[in-house]
Amino acid sequence: MDHEILALRDLAGDASLTGIDDRRFCIEIQTEDEIHLTSSNVQAVILPYDYFDDALVVQFVETYLEATPLPYECFSLTSAEHTAIIYSKVLEFLRQEGGL
């Protein structure tokens, strides 16, 4: 998955992204404390299907986190289109779980 990490690094450092996009809704937390992802604070994990082809990812999500995997197809789309897919997955999950 190195190419995906490199793509995220390039995206984060791209000074040409001065326009408004949905990443402005992200929350960034910087702390010296460790943040533990556990079954008590994670309900679902949304990732492209390719990630769920990795047995370690599936084991972490389903066994350690006891979370619901919510995979989505990853096409060569704009970030706004990926965001729409992710929002749709979250909305569907919340409806099924009675969160809405």
Secondary structure, DSSP 8 states (H G I E B T S, - for coil): -HHHHHHHHHHHT-TT--S--GGGG------SS-----TTT--EEEEEGGGGGSHHHHHIIIIIS--EEEEE---S--HHHHHHHHHHHHHHHHHHTT--
